């Protein structure tokens, strides 16, 4: 009996020890979670001036924790561009015309060869005049059909497209959406001073990924709504999978206009908040200021801005969103 009481006491002691250990562990976790939930910035580290600009002061160790990285903006020369509105064209009418033209050309070639054969036989008195006349009529009819289809191709798609040596291969590429043919219409009154070599296309759903397109030709028709200058561009590698009917925004370089100077804001430096765009400037070793910025034109690596920001200014290009999160966390806990 004594032995049983000793065993019972030992088990009870272990159980009580386990409960105490679990309580201490949970308490430590709650403290740790509370520390993580606290904003790094204290009241003295976040301030707002009369212009509404927010300043955050972060010690180097906190900057390291947020993996902040800043860079100095370099002077940037922006070649003047003209904006237009584009749409991806449906290639099925073009494919149908090209298929019809190919078939009619084959028929015309066969009938012409038959006419030439009968003409030779007729000269040798081995073919009747009636058979020769019928062959000539067939050859003429087939050639007229070829000319009719070709004229429709010219009127609808233009001479440059109609006379492409690789037209059949191009149509096949367009049909399977490996490439895309885009019509761009400029605003009424806008006229390019020189022929554009290329354009940058932006899908309305993704304006951060410009796609290069090669100039093909002037559009053979005028859009009844825009009444502006129309141009055709070809996206050689349709990695963005532009589908027929997709609406695009196009930027066309115009070498006839002088370039503009300013800075290029890296894409990763821009944060969006309250429907506006902002960037964080690093104005000191531990000081960061959030300022609103007007993005003027998209570039390959970001956005061009011509005024208000001087070359040499340092902007946060890594961790900008984290800075905004820390700032908002402070405001929530401060009841702002």
C-alpha positions as CSV (number, residue, x, y, z in Angstrom):
1,X,0.0,0.0,0.0
2,X,2.8,2.4,0.8
3,X,4.4,1.6,-2.4
4,X,1.2,2.5,-4.3
5,X,1.0,5.9,-2.5
6,X,4.5,6.7,-3.5
7,X,3.8,5.8,-7.2
8,X,0.6,7.9,-7.1
9,X,2.5,10.9,-5.7
10,X,5.2,10.6,-8.3
11,X,2.6,10.6,-11.2
12,X,0.8,13.6,-9.6
13,X,4.1,15.5,-9.4
14,X,4.9,14.8,-13.1
15,X,1.4,15.9,-14.1
16,X,1.7,19.2,-12.1
17,X,5.2,19.8,-13.6
18,X,3.8,19.3,-17.1
19,X,1.0,21.8,-16.5
20,X,3.4,24.4,-15.2
21,X,5.7,24.0,-18.2
22,X,2.8,24.3,-20.6
23,X,1.6,27.5,-18.9
24,X,5.1,29.1,-19.0
25,X,5.5,28.1,-22.7
26,X,2.1,29.6,-23.6
27,X,2.9,32.8,-21.7
28,X,6.2,33.2,-23.6
29,X,4.4,32.7,-26.9
30,X,1.8,35.3,-26.0
31,X,4.6,37.8,-25.1
32,X,6.4,37.0,-28.4
33,X,3.3,37.5,-30.4
34,X,2.6,40.8,-28.6
35,X,6.1,42.0,-29.5
36,X,5.6,41.0,-33.1
37,X,2.4,42.9,-33.3
38,X,3.9,46.1,-32.0
39,X,4.9,48.6,-34.7
40,X,8.6,49.1,-35.0
41,X,8.0,52.8,-35.1
42,X,7.3,54.5,-31.9
43,X,5.4,57.7,-31.6
44,X,8.6,59.7,-31.9
45,X,9.6,57.8,-35.0
46,X,6.5,58.5,-37.2
47,X,5.4,62.0,-37.9
48,X,3.5,64.0,-40.4
49,X,4.2,67.6,-41.5
50,X,1.9,70.3,-42.6
51,X,2.0,69.2,-46.2
52,X,0.7,65.8,-45.2
53,X,4.0,64.0,-45.9
54,X,4.8,61.1,-43.5
55,X,8.3,60.6,-42.1
56,X,9.5,57.3,-40.7
57,X,12.7,57.0,-38.7
58,X,14.1,53.5,-38.6
59,X,17.3,52.3,-36.9
60,X,19.7,50.3,-39.1
61,X,18.7,47.0,-37.4
62,X,15.1,47.6,-38.2
63,X,16.0,48.5,-41.8
64,X,17.8,45.2,-42.0
65,X,14.8,43.4,-40.6
66,X,12.6,44.8,-43.3
67,X,15.3,44.1,-46.0
68,X,15.1,47.8,-47.1
69,X,17.2,48.8,-50.2
70,X,17.4,52.2,-51.8
71,X,19.0,53.5,-55.0
72,X,19.8,56.9,-56.4
73,X,17.8,58.0,-59.4
74,X,19.8,58.6,-62.6
75,X,19.0,61.2,-65.3
76,X,16.7,59.7,-67.8
77,X,16.0,60.9,-71.4
78,X,12.5,60.0,-72.6
79,X,11.9,60.0,-76.3
80,X,8.5,61.6,-76.9
81,X,5.7,59.2,-77.4
82,X,2.2,59.5,-78.7
83,X,-0.5,57.5,-77.1
84,X,-3.1,55.6,-79.1
85,X,-5.8,53.0,-78.4
86,X,-5.4,49.6,-80.0
87,X,-7.3,46.3,-80.3
88,X,-6.1,42.9,-81.3
89,X,-7.5,42.0,-84.7
90,X,-9.4,38.8,-85.5
91,X,-7.2,37.0,-88.0
92,X,-10.0,34.6,-89.3
93,X,-11.1,37.0,-92.1
94,X,-7.5,37.3,-93.2
95,X,-7.0,33.5,-93.1
96,X,-10.2,33.0,-95.1
97,X,-9.0,35.5,-97.8
98,X,-5.5,34.0,-98.0
99,X,-7.0,30.4,-98.3
100,X,-9.3,31.6,-101.0
101,X,-6.5,33.4,-102.8
102,X,-4.3,30.3,-102.6
103,X,-7.0,28.0,-104.0
104,X,-7.9,30.4,-106.8
105,X,-4.3,30.9,-107.8
106,X,-3.8,27.1,-108.0
107,X,-7.0,26.9,-110.2
108,X,-5.8,29.8,-112.4
109,X,-2.4,28.2,-112.9
110,X,-4.0,24.9,-113.9
111,X,-6.4,26.5,-116.3
112,X,-3.6,28.6,-117.8
113,X,-1.4,25.6,-118.3
114,X,-4.4,23.8,-120.0
115,X,-5.0,26.7,-122.3
116,X,-1.3,26.8,-123.2
117,X,-1.4,23.0,-123.9
118,X,-4.4,23.3,-126.1
119,X,-3.0,26.3,-127.9
120,X,0.1,24.2,-128.8
121,X,-2.1,21.3,-130.0
122,X,-4.4,23.6,-132.0
123,X,-1.3,25.0,-133.8
124,X,-0.6,21.4,-134.8
125,X,-4.2,20.8,-135.7
126,X,-4.6,18.4,-132.9
127,X,-7.2,20.4,-130.9
128,X,-10.5,22.0,-132.0
129,X,-11.0,25.7,-132.0
130,X,-14.0,25.2,-129.7
131,X,-11.9,23.4,-127.1
132,X,-9.2,26.1,-127.3
133,X,-11.8,28.8,-126.9
134,X,-13.4,27.1,-123.8
135,X,-9.9,26.7,-122.2
136,X,-9.2,30.3,-122.8
137,X,-12.4,31.4,-121.3
138,X,-11.8,29.2,-118.2
139,X,-8.3,30.6,-117.8
140,X,-9.6,34.2,-118.0
141,X,-12.4,33.5,-115.6
142,X,-10.0,31.9,-113.0
143,X,-7.6,34.9,-113.3
144,X,-10.4,37.4,-112.8
145,X,-11.3,35.5,-109.7
146,X,-7.7,35.7,-108.4
147,X,-7.7,39.4,-109.1
148,X,-11.0,39.9,-107.3
149,X,-9.8,38.1,-104.2
150,X,-6.5,40.0,-104.2
151,X,-8.3,43.4,-104.5
152,X,-10.4,42.5,-101.5
153,X,-7.2,41.6,-99.6
154,X,-5.7,44.9,-100.5
155,X,-8.7,46.9,-99.5
156,X,-9.1,45.1,-96.2
157,X,-5.5,44.6,-95.0
158,X,-3.4,46.9,-97.1
159,X,-0.6,46.4,-99.7
160,X,2.1,45.7,-97.1
161,X,0.2,42.7,-95.7
162,X,-1.1,41.5,-99.0
163,X,2.4,41.4,-100.6
164,X,4.3,39.7,-97.7
165,X,6.2,36.7,-98.9
166,X,5.6,34.9,-95.7
167,X,1.9,35.7,-95.7
168,X,0.8,32.0,-95.4
169,X,3.2,31.4,-92.4
170,X,2.1,34.7,-90.8
171,X,-1.6,33.7,-91.0
172,X,-0.9,30.3,-89.5
173,X,1.0,32.0,-86.6
174,X,-1.9,34.5,-86.1
175,X,-4.5,31.7,-86.1
176,X,-2.8,29.8,-83.3
177,X,-2.0,33.1,-81.4
178,X,1.7,32.7,-81.6
179,X,1.7,36.2,-82.9
180,X,-0.9,39.0,-82.9
181,X,-1.8,41.7,-85.3
182,X,-2.9,45.0,-83.6
183,X,-4.6,48.0,-85.0
184,X,-3.7,51.3,-83.2
185,X,-5.8,54.4,-83.7
186,X,-4.4,57.8,-82.6
187,X,-6.6,60.5,-81.2
188,X,-8.2,62.9,-83.7
189,X,-5.7,65.6,-84.5
190,X,-2.7,63.6,-83.5
191,X,-0.3,62.8,-86.4
192,X,3.1,61.2,-86.2
193,X,5.8,63.3,-87.6
194,X,7.8,60.3,-88.7
195,X,7.2,56.6,-89.4
196,X,7.2,54.7,-86.1
197,X,9.5,51.7,-86.0
198,X,7.8,50.1,-83.1
199,X,5.2,50.5,-80.3
200,X,4.8,49.5,-76.7
201,X,1.5,47.9,-76.0
202,X,-0.1,47.6,-72.6
203,X,-3.1,45.4,-71.8
204,X,-5.7,47.2,-69.7
205,X,-5.6,44.3,-67.3
206,X,-1.8,44.5,-66.8
207,X,-0.3,47.9,-67.4
208,X,3.0,47.0,-65.8
209,X,4.1,44.7,-68.6
210,X,4.7,46.5,-71.9
211,X,4.9,44.4,-75.0
212,X,7.0,45.4,-78.0
213,X,5.3,45.4,-81.4
214,X,6.8,46.0,-84.9
215,X,5.3,48.6,-87.3
216,X,3.6,46.9,-90.3
217,X,1.9,49.7,-92.3
218,X,-0.7,52.4,-92.2
219,X,-4.2,51.0,-91.7
220,X,-6.1,50.8,-95.1
221,X,-9.3,52.2,-93.5
222,X,-10.3,54.8,-91.0
223,X,-12.0,53.9,-87.8
224,X,-15.5,55.3,-87.9
225,X,-15.4,56.2,-84.2
226,X,-12.0,57.6,-83.6
227,X,-11.5,59.2,-87.0
228,X,-7.8,59.3,-86.2
229,X,-4.7,58.0,-87.9
230,X,-4.7,54.2,-87.9
231,X,-1.6,51.9,-87.9
232,X,-1.0,48.2,-87.9
233,X,1.6,46.6,-85.6
234,X,2.7,43.0,-85.3
235,X,3.5,41.3,-82.0
236,X,6.0,38.7,-83.2
237,X,6.1,36.6,-80.0
238,X,2.7,36.7,-78.3
239,X,3.9,35.6,-74.9
240,X,1.2,37.7,-73.3
241,X,-1.4,35.8,-75.2
242,X,-3.2,38.8,-76.6
243,X,-6.6,37.4,-77.8
244,X,-8.6,38.9,-80.7
245,X,-10.7,41.8,-79.5
246,X,-8.4,42.6,-76.5
247,X,-8.2,46.4,-75.8
248,X,-4.7,47.8,-75.5
249,X,-3.0,51.1,-74.8
250,X,-0.2,51.9,-77.3
251,X,2.8,54.2,-77.0
252,X,4.5,55.1,-80.2
253,X,7.9,56.7,-80.4
254,X,8.0,59.8,-82.5
255,X,11.6,60.7,-83.5
256,X,10.3,64.0,-85.0
257,X,9.8,65.4,-81.5
258,X,12.5,66.5,-79.1
259,X,13.1,64.1,-76.1
260,X,12.1,65.0,-72.6
261,X,14.5,64.8,-69.6
262,X,13.7,63.6,-66.1
263,X,14.1,60.4,-64.0
264,X,12.9,56.8,-64.3
265,X,11.1,55.5,-61.2
266,X,11.8,51.8,-60.8
267,X,8.5,49.8,-60.9
268,X,9.2,48.2,-57.5
269,X,9.5,51.6,-55.8
270,X,5.9,52.5,-56.4
271,X,3.3,51.7,-53.8
272,X,-0.4,52.3,-54.2
273,X,-2.5,53.7,-51.3
274,X,-5.9,55.4,-51.1
275,X,-6.2,55.3,-54.9
276,X,-2.9,57.2,-55.4
277,X,0.7,56.4,-56.1
278,X,3.6,57.0,-53.7
279,X,7.3,56.4,-53.3
280,X,9.5,56.5,-50.2
281,X,12.5,58.8,-50.4
282,X,15.5,58.1,-48.1
283,X,16.5,61.5,-46.9
284,X,19.0,60.4,-44.2
285,X,20.6,57.3,-42.8
286,X,17.5,56.6,-40.7
287,X,14.9,58.8,-42.3
288,X,12.3,57.9,-45.0
289,X,9.6,60.2,-46.4
290,X,6.5,59.0,-48.3
291,X,5.6,61.4,-51.1
292,X,2.9,61.2,-53.8
293,X,4.3,61.0,-57.3
294,X,2.5,61.4,-60.7
295,X,3.5,58.7,-63.1
296,X,3.7,60.2,-66.5
297,X,4.7,57.5,-69.0
298,X,5.5,53.8,-68.6
299,X,9.0,52.6,-69.5
300,X,10.6,49.2,-69.8
301,X,11.7,49.2,-66.1
302,X,9.2,51.5,-64.5
303,X,7.8,55.0,-65.0
304,X,9.1,58.3,-66.4
305,X,8.6,61.4,-64.4
306,X,9.7,64.8,-65.8
307,X,9.1,67.2,-62.8
308,X,9.3,67.4,-59.1
309,X,12.1,64.8,-58.6
310,X,15.7,65.5,-59.2
311,X,18.4,63.0,-60.3
312,X,20.4,61.7,-57.4
313,X,17.4,61.4,-55.0
314,X,17.4,58.1,-53.2
315,X,14.2,56.0,-53.3
316,X,13.4,52.7,-51.7
317,X,13.3,50.0,-54.3
318,X,13.0,47.0,-52.0
319,X,10.7,46.9,-48.9
320,X,8.6,49.9,-49.8
321,X,5.4,48.0,-49.2
322,X,6.8,46.9,-45.8
323,X,7.4,50.5,-44.9
324,X,3.8,51.3,-45.8
325,X,2.6,48.4,-43.7
326,X,4.6,49.5,-40.7
327,X,3.3,53.0,-41.0
328,X,-0.3,51.8,-41.1
329,X,0.3,49.5,-38.2
330,X,1.5,52.4,-36.1
331,X,-1.6,54.5,-37.1
332,X,-4.0,51.8,-36.1
333,X,-2.4,51.2,-32.7
334,X,-2.1,55.0,-32.2
335,X,-5.8,55.4,-33.0
336,X,-5.0,57.7,-36.0
